[in-house]
Amino acid sequence: MGLDSVELILEVENAFSIRIPDKEAEEIITIRDFTNCVLRHRPTLDLIEVEKIIIEITADKCGVDIKRIKPETKIVEDLGID
């Protein structure tokens, strides 16, 4: 997991006031994986709202158009975050 990935995880952790263990973070491949991870830690949150926030954070971190990011977008392969 590269520095960009760690920074992205930290931003998501801060946004949702959670802590994602390293082992769990290594299994995050897509935006949907990230959403499901957050919902495991905060099950009362709304899936659509969580996904929207993660997409916004990811778009900002990657410097890409938010419209380019979908739930099935692969964070490393499609967006180049290492």
C-alpha positions as CSV (number, residue, x, y, z in Angstrom):
1,M,0.0,0.0,0.0
2,G,1.5,3.3,-1.1
3,L,1.5,6.7,0.6
4,D,-1.4,7.9,-1.6
5,S,-3.5,4.9,-0.5
6,V,-2.7,5.5,3.2
7,E,-3.6,9.2,2.9
8,L,-6.9,8.3,1.2
9,I,-7.7,5.8,4.0
10,L,-6.9,8.4,6.6
11,E,-9.2,10.9,5.0
12,V,-12.0,8.4,4.9
13,E,-11.3,7.4,8.5
14,N,-11.5,11.0,9.6
15,A,-14.6,11.7,7.6
16,F,-16.5,8.8,9.3
17,S,-14.7,8.8,12.7
18,I,-13.6,5.2,12.3
19,R,-10.3,3.2,12.3
20,I,-9.8,0.7,9.4
21,P,-7.3,-2.0,10.4
22,D,-4.4,-2.5,7.9
23,K,-5.6,-6.0,7.0
24,E,-9.0,-4.7,6.1
25,A,-7.6,-1.8,4.2
26,E,-5.5,-4.1,2.0
27,E,-8.8,-5.8,0.8
28,I,-10.2,-2.5,-0.5
29,I,-10.1,-2.6,-4.3
30,T,-13.1,-0.6,-5.4
31,I,-15.2,2.3,-4.2
32,R,-17.9,-0.2,-3.3
33,D,-15.4,-2.1,-1.2
34,F,-14.5,1.1,0.6
35,T,-18.2,1.8,1.2
36,N,-18.8,-1.6,2.6
37,C,-15.8,-1.3,4.9
38,V,-17.2,2.0,6.3
39,L,-20.6,0.5,6.8
40,R,-19.1,-2.5,8.7
41,H,-17.8,0.1,11.2
42,R,-20.8,2.4,11.1
43,P,-23.8,0.2,10.1
44,T,-26.4,2.9,10.8
45,L,-25.1,5.2,8.0
46,D,-26.8,5.4,4.7
47,L,-25.1,3.4,1.9
48,I,-25.8,6.1,-0.8
49,E,-24.5,8.9,1.5
50,V,-21.4,7.0,2.5
51,E,-20.6,6.2,-1.2
52,K,-21.1,9.8,-2.2
53,I,-18.7,11.1,0.5
54,I,-16.1,8.5,-0.4
55,I,-16.4,9.4,-4.1
56,E,-15.9,13.1,-3.3
57,I,-12.9,12.4,-1.1
58,T,-11.4,10.1,-3.8
59,A,-12.0,12.6,-6.6
60,D,-10.4,15.3,-4.6
61,K,-7.4,13.2,-3.7
62,C,-6.9,11.9,-7.3
63,G,-7.7,15.2,-8.9
64,V,-10.2,13.6,-11.3
65,D,-13.7,14.6,-12.4
66,I,-16.1,13.2,-9.8
67,K,-18.3,11.9,-12.7
68,R,-15.5,9.5,-13.6
69,I,-15.8,7.6,-10.3
70,K,-18.5,4.9,-9.9
71,P,-19.0,2.3,-7.2
72,E,-17.2,-0.3,-9.4
73,T,-14.2,2.0,-10.0
74,K,-10.9,0.3,-9.0
75,I,-9.0,2.8,-6.8
76,V,-5.5,1.7,-7.9
77,E,-6.0,0.4,-11.4
78,D,-8.6,3.0,-12.7
79,L,-7.5,6.1,-10.7
80,G,-3.8,5.5,-10.3
81,I,-3.6,5.8,-6.5
82,D,-0.7,3.7,-5.3
